[in-house]
Every structure is written in structure tokens, then in C-alpha cells.
Amino acid sequence: MIEIQTRRNGTVRVGPVGDLDWTRATALRLVVHDVLEMQMGVELDLRDVISIDAVGISALLGSVRRIRSAGGEVRITNMKPQIRSRLQLLGMEPEFLAATRDCGNAA
């Protein structure tokens, strides 16, 4: 499941729930596509993500790149330490991780 919430400031909170695996990765890509058509900023909230696999990482990274390439603003919030360390082990570029805010710091 992917939770979607439009905030008062015009951004859309996109929150995958459970494992970010191939099923939710497909849903995440579709949601990001729809949000980009509305030309809104995006908050990718990972608060409820339990685990992430290679397909989920690909969808997350692809979503960030797609939003940025379309001129959109994107922020990743509530990334749990185990997910952050997995991304770092895979050598995710610093600007991707710099766009994140740790669990408990989201507005």
C-alpha cells in the first residue's frame, strides 16, 4: 500500500507501507508519475517501510531522479538507519542521501 496525502503547503506526502519490494515499487513509480503530472513537490516518507529490496531501492532512486529531472522538489523523510546503511553500502551518491531527513525529524 502507498499512502498519499496532500499537504497545505502544496506538497504531496507519498508513504509506502510495509516492505518496499517489487509490488510496492511498481505502485511507487505510478504514484510519482501521477504527482509529477500535478506539478507538486513530493515528500517520500519512509516511516512505515519495514524493509527494502533491490527493486525498491531502484524505485526510490528512480523516483528521486525523475522528480528532480522534471524540475520538481523532492525530500525523503523518516529513513530508518537500516535502510540508510543499505543505501550507503550500495554506494548511493551523496546528494541522494543528503536529501533525506532521519526518523523523528519530519515536519
C-alpha positions as CSV (number, residue, x, y, z in Angstrom):
1,M,0.0,0.0,0.0
2,I,1.1,3.6,-0.7
3,E,-0.4,6.3,1.4
4,I,-0.9,9.7,-0.4
5,Q,-1.7,12.9,1.4
6,T,-1.7,16.5,0.0
7,R,-0.3,18.9,2.5
8,R,-1.4,22.5,3.0
9,N,1.9,23.8,1.6
10,G,1.1,22.1,-1.8
11,T,3.4,19.1,-1.4
12,V,2.3,15.6,-1.6
13,R,3.4,13.1,1.1
14,V,3.9,9.7,-0.5
15,G,4.3,6.9,2.1
16,P,4.9,3.3,1.2
17,V,3.8,0.9,4.0
18,G,5.4,-2.4,4.7
19,D,8.2,-3.9,2.6
20,L,9.3,-1.7,-0.3
21,D,9.6,-4.6,-2.7
22,W,8.7,-5.2,-6.4
23,T,4.9,-4.9,-5.7
24,R,5.2,-1.6,-3.9
25,A,8.0,-0.4,-6.2
26,T,5.6,-0.5,-9.1
27,A,2.9,1.3,-7.1
28,L,5.5,4.0,-6.0
29,R,6.5,4.6,-9.7
30,L,2.9,5.0,-10.7
31,V,2.2,7.4,-7.8
32,V,5.2,9.5,-8.6
33,H,4.1,9.7,-12.3
34,D,0.7,11.0,-11.2
35,V,2.2,13.5,-8.8
36,L,4.5,14.8,-11.5
37,E,1.5,15.5,-13.7
38,M,0.1,17.7,-11.0
39,Q,3.5,19.6,-10.7
40,M,3.6,19.3,-7.0
41,G,6.5,18.9,-4.6
42,V,7.0,15.4,-3.1
43,E,7.9,14.1,0.3
44,L,8.8,10.4,0.2
45,D,8.1,9.4,3.7
46,L,9.7,6.1,4.6
47,R,8.4,6.0,8.2
48,D,6.3,2.8,7.6
49,V,8.8,1.0,5.4
50,I,9.9,-2.2,7.2
51,S,12.5,-3.4,4.6
52,I,13.6,-2.5,1.1
53,D,14.9,-4.9,-1.6
54,A,16.9,-4.1,-4.8
55,V,13.7,-3.3,-6.8
56,G,12.5,-1.0,-4.0
57,I,15.9,0.8,-3.9
58,S,15.7,1.1,-7.7
59,A,12.2,2.6,-7.5
60,L,13.2,5.0,-4.7
61,L,16.3,6.2,-6.5
62,G,14.5,6.4,-9.9
63,S,11.6,8.4,-8.3
64,V,14.0,10.9,-6.8
65,R,15.8,11.3,-10.1
66,R,12.6,11.5,-12.1
67,I,11.1,14.2,-9.9
68,R,14.4,16.2,-10.0
69,S,14.7,15.9,-13.8
70,A,11.2,17.2,-14.1
71,G,12.2,20.3,-12.1
72,G,10.3,19.1,-9.0
73,E,11.3,19.3,-5.4
74,V,11.7,16.1,-3.5
75,R,12.5,15.3,0.1
76,I,13.0,11.9,1.7
77,T,11.9,11.7,5.3
78,N,12.0,9.2,8.2
79,M,14.6,6.9,6.7
80,K,15.4,4.2,9.2
81,P,19.0,3.5,10.0
82,Q,19.0,0.0,8.4
83,I,17.7,1.4,5.2
84,R,20.2,4.3,5.1
85,S,23.0,1.9,5.8
86,R,21.9,-0.4,3.0
87,L,21.9,2.6,0.6
88,Q,25.3,3.6,1.7
89,L,26.7,0.1,1.3
90,L,25.4,0.2,-2.3
91,G,27.3,3.5,-2.9
92,M,24.3,5.8,-3.4
93,E,25.5,9.2,-4.3
94,P,25.8,11.8,-1.5
95,E,23.3,14.2,-3.0
96,F,20.6,11.4,-2.8
97,L,21.3,10.8,0.9
98,A,21.7,14.5,1.5
99,A,18.0,14.9,0.5
100,T,16.9,12.8,3.5
101,R,15.9,13.6,7.0
102,D,16.2,11.0,9.7
103,C,13.4,9.3,11.5
104,G,11.7,11.6,14.0
105,N,12.8,14.8,12.3
106,A,9.9,15.1,9.8
107,A,7.6,18.1,9.9
